C-alpha cells in the first residue's frame, strides 16, 4: 500500500490496510507518515491485547 495519506480520515491521519496475526485483514487509522511496517506492528499489538483473557467488550 502506498505510504501517502488516504482521504477520509481526520487531518494528520492515514488509513492503512493491515493483516492481523490470525490472518484476518482490516484497516486501521494511524498518524500520517507512519510506515506500513509500523502499522502492521501496531495492528499486531492491538490484536494481541484484545485477545488477552478478560479484555472483552461485554
WOJOUR-V471630 format. One record per residue. N is the residue number from 1. SS is DSSP state (H for helix, E for strand, L for the rest). PSI is psi as a letter, one per 30 degrees, with the letter a starting at -180 (none if undefined). OMEGA is omega as a letter, one per 20 degrees, with the letter a starting at -180 (none if undefined). Layout:
n;ss;psi;omega
N;SS;PSI;OMEGA
N;SS;PSI;OMEGA
This chain:
n;ss;psi;omega
1;L;k;r
2;L;l;a
3;L;f;a
4;L;l;r
5;L;k;r
6;L;k;a
7;L;l;r
8;L;f;r
9;L;l;r
10;L;l;a
11;L;k;r
12;L;g;r
13;E;l;r
14;E;l;r
15;E;k;r
16;E;k;r
17;E;k;a
18;E;l;r
19;E;k;a
20;L;l;a
21;L;f;r
22;L;g;r
23;L;f;r
24;L;l;a
25;E;l;r
26;E;a;r
27;E;k;r
28;E;l;r
29;E;k;a
30;E;l;r
31;E;k;r
32;L;k;a
33;L;f;r
34;L;k;a
35;L;l;r
36;H;e;r
37;H;e;r
38;H;e;r
39;H;e;r
40;H;e;r
41;H;e;r
42;H;e;r
43;H;e;r
44;H;e;r
45;H;e;r
46;H;e;r
47;H;e;a
48;H;e;r
49;H;e;a
50;H;f;a
51;H;f;a
52;L;k;r
53;L;k;r
54;L;g;a
55;L;g;a
56;L;l;a
57;L;g;a
58;L;none;none
